[in-house]
Every structure is written in C-alpha cells, then in structure tokens.
Amino acid sequence: MQRILGLVLTIAALAQVALGSQTHEYNFTTGWVRKNPDGMHEKQMIGFNGVWPPPDIHLNKGDRLILRLTNGFENLTTSLHFHGLSHNITQGNLNQMDGPEMVTQCPIMPGDTFVYNFTVPEQAGTFWYHSHSGAQYTDGMRGALIIHDDEEPFEYDEEMVIQVTDLYHKPYYQALDEFLTRYNPTGAEPVPENILFNNTVNASISFEPSKVYLLRFLNVGTFVSQYIFMEDHEFTIVEVDGVYVQPNTTDVLYLGTGQRTSVLVRAKSGSEKNYALMQTIDQTMLDVIPPNLQLNRTNQVVYNRSAPAADEYFLDTYDAATNDFYLSPLSGKPLFPEPDYRIKLDVVMDNLGDGVNYAFFNNVSYVHPKIPTLLTAMTAPKELVKNPMIYGDNVNAFVLEYGEIVEIVLNNYDDGRHPFHLHGHNFQIVQKSPSFLEDTEDGPAEPVPYNESAPLMDFPESPMLRDTVILEGNGHLVLRFVADNPGMWIFHCHVDWHLEQGLAAVFIEAPDVLREVEQLSENFKQVCYNANIPTVGNAAGNKDNWLDLTGLPKQPKPLPNGFTLKGYVAFAVSSMVAVWGLYTIVQYGLHETTQDDELIYNTLKNLLKESEQNSG
C-alpha cells in the first residue's frame, strides 16, 4: 500500500508541474474591525490585517495555496477550514491542513502562526473558508474560495460570487454563552437580527441585456437557511458544492448553511426596468420571530440605473425549491454498491444534569479530546491504531478501513432541520425523506426513522454528490461514500450552534495508511507546543498506557431521575414568579398607590399557562 501511494503522490506532483500551476500566498492576521454591516448596529467583526470582510480567494484547478494565519486576538484561539476541499492524500495533500481544532490540528494561540499549504489538483467550483474554532465565523471570519476550471462544462459571459448569511449584533461568544446555559433549557437557538447579501443589506448586482451570468450562491451563515429567487428570471443549476450537475431549471433555490449552488441566468433582451433578487429566511427554523426581524430582503438586479428600483417580490409558495435528491452529477457516477460498513446515527436534542440542552448522536454529545485526534492516530502503537477506544468515547469515533463503502443512516428525532457536512469527502444522497411535522389521522407527528426493508423512495441510479445536505425535521437521510481518503474527518451539523451543542462524529479513516504518508510539519508541532498540548498520546493525553482514558473530557452526567425539561421550565417560571412577588411587595411598601391584584394574578396565570404549553 505504501509503495502504491508513494507512486500516486509522485505522479500527482509531476502532473501539477506539467499543468503549469501557480502558487498563491496570503499572510493573514486576525483582529477585530468595527463595522456596521446592516446599517442598524455597529459591532466588532473579525477581519484580516485590519480589513473586513476578508477577501475572496480565487485559484485555478491545480494551483497551490499557501496561507499563513497569525492569531491577532488577545484571548481567543483560532483556525481555518477550507469548506468542501478534500485534502486527498492521493493527490499530494495532508490531513493536517483541514483545520478543525482538536481534530486535525492544535488551536492557534494568540501571537502564533499556522501555515496552510496544499494544492487543489482535482476539485473545481464554489467553496469557502472559515474559522473552525467555536462559533467564531459568526462574526465574519469567512470568505469565498473559488477554484476556476478551464474545462467548465457550461458557457457564460460573466460570473458573480454572492454570499448570503445571517447577522448577530452580539459578539459570537456572548450569544454562545447565553445559548448554552441552564436558563435556556429548551435549547432555543439565538435568533439573528438580520440577513446579509455580500456582507450588506439591500444590495445590487448589474446585468447587461442578453448576457448569460454565472451566479455562485453561498450560504456562509451560522444558523438559518435561506430561499433565493429572482423576479421574472429562471435559474439553471449547473454546480452544487463543487460538483457539476445535469442542468436543472428552477425558480427558487434553498440553501442551508454551508451549502453552495451555482446557476446560469440569461438576462432580458431589454433594459427598461430593474428586477428584485429576493432572499428570505426559512422561518420554520426559528422558535420565535422577533417583531423587528425582517424575514425578507430585496436586492436589485439593475439593468437601468435611471429606472425605478424594483419593488419587493414574493412567491405564493416555496414548494418549487429544488430538492437536491432529484439532481444528478454530470459525471453520471453510478450508485455505490451495497455498503461494507453501516453507521446509524440518531439525532436527539436533550438536557443533561447541568440543565443545558445538548445535541447527541446515539446519546453521545461530542466533547473534544485532550490532544487532536490526528495526533492520536499518528502516534499510537501500530496494534492499537484501529482501536476506537484510544480516540475517546465522547467523540463518536468510527474507524473505517481503506476502500470500503460506508453508509451513514441519519434518523432525526428532532423537529428541526439540520444541514450535515462531511469533511474530506463528497457523499451520495441515497435517501432523503421529507419532514414529518404534521399530525396525521393516526395521531400526532412523530419521527420516521429509515426502514432498510421499505425505503420511502427508489434508490437513484446516479445519486447526487455533495458535501452538505439537509436532514428534515423528524425525517431521515441515507448517505454513501468510499473510504479512499485516509484521515480524521469530522461529520457535523453546520448550524454552528448545534455543533457547539455537540452534534458531531469523527471518522477515523484508514489510520494505518495515513501514518505511512502523512508527516507532521515542524510548524504543526510548534503550534501544539505553544498551546501546551502534547503531541503523543490517546484522547486523554496518556502515552504510557494507551488504553487508560483517565481524565478524558466527558459530557455532563444525565439528569437526575424524575427531573425533566418540563421540570426545568417549571422551575424557571416559578423563580420568575418569586422574583415578581418580591418586586410587588417592595413596590407596595415604597408607594402609597393601590396594588392591582387582578392584573398581577392574570399575568402570573398567563405565564404559568405559557410555560405548560412550551414544556408539554
């Protein structure tokens, strides 16, 4: 195996030279930049070299990227992930370039620098880069990464990159602290204050008559999915998540966080008027809709700057939004054979003993180990490298053999939508159920897990390939991929709040093969040293006894028997009632006015009634 991979790496390197690739170098230092993206609230955004937003990066297929990331924060760690890039070792890349803290690298400490250095010999299309430290990219540490291809299978006159995102006025770490607390027992996600279009609101793009435009849409947000549609124009989908697809025409796009869709749009033949380009929040993802939240934003497709601006434009229904299950890759890649290894992951959101609402795969909420999982794989004794125990029981570790067909079955026991992203691979969408949120004649809505003996839809002959897919509320997904890219690959929800709740697993893919070709750079080791993180050991940092996991970070203990979410809600409301009562007593003592007992009674009664409805 080592000789074969060595030969492949040599051929890949020679091919890169033959293609005349270029090297693109960037030196970025993180830092806070005061901005007002929506014109409503000035806040600190995360930029590079004193500038926000970060630049889009444009490469050509086969190019090399060298990006030196220096941590300019005073008290935060950081990192970068190149979303959608496989970093395939058979193409001369390294797993240590993938970016997520404590999976493939140590966190970059303040003042330190990590060098991301890799080529992109096979992939092309629409990608992006973002911090993979906490929910950090929420505050703007993100940018588009476009890989151009001289052999694109479609023609156009001009291309545009369009990032859509949600915006939070609070710093990400404050929103996260308020989210992961016992005082938010239902796990209600932070609601954004706005949505942005290329990092602003009410933006515009310019069309010239009769031209064909390639619009690259990216949802680089933290939480909400968005619908995208254009007044009196059609979209022809030609690329999804860096995969060319059979052209598919639609009126409306649906993008979950992390997803990308490129479309061709033919401009009108005349320039008499301008048109609306709408973006709309998927409000079904919100537990509450604040009265000041604008769910729709009207951007302009400008043909004539002398003509009036387009009015906002609405659709009667979003049912026409393209379902990616029915797309097909242009390559025609057939359905992978029956899997060698099936991984069933049940998605649950629930409270643990500290009162916080967590997210789980199979009752395990991801807690990062004491040393990066990659280091455990690289330094373990040969006879233990495939033993999942050494990687810790709180990372949802699954060990994969090289070349096997892997099937992931996701069953959603939550009524929310979850965009799941796999690092290192594109997967086939073999099954994708609708949501099951409506009550039926047989009773209230309930989750519908995947039934292998009675699938809901026929398996596609050539399933859609992508790296981020939506799991519907109470529904299920079946995904397949080939384990031909040795590495530590995290699989997680790309609602970043849910990732912070623990909704993640790590695929330990062919670790025996990986350690034959991966070499840790001196820069990698230095960053770990500066972070005071050992570079040898199991998930608990133990290198003397690899099966001793003493001190391993763990999820909190379960709730005590009989103490449920409803109990927490009742406790919270009771506390509010008690505080209210003390307040009225003080008010009564300090003022000579007559207390309105009926008003207080009705208010408390409504509070208790509302708490019972929410907890029931």
Disulfide bonds with the S-S distance in Angstrom:
Cys106-Cys528 1.99
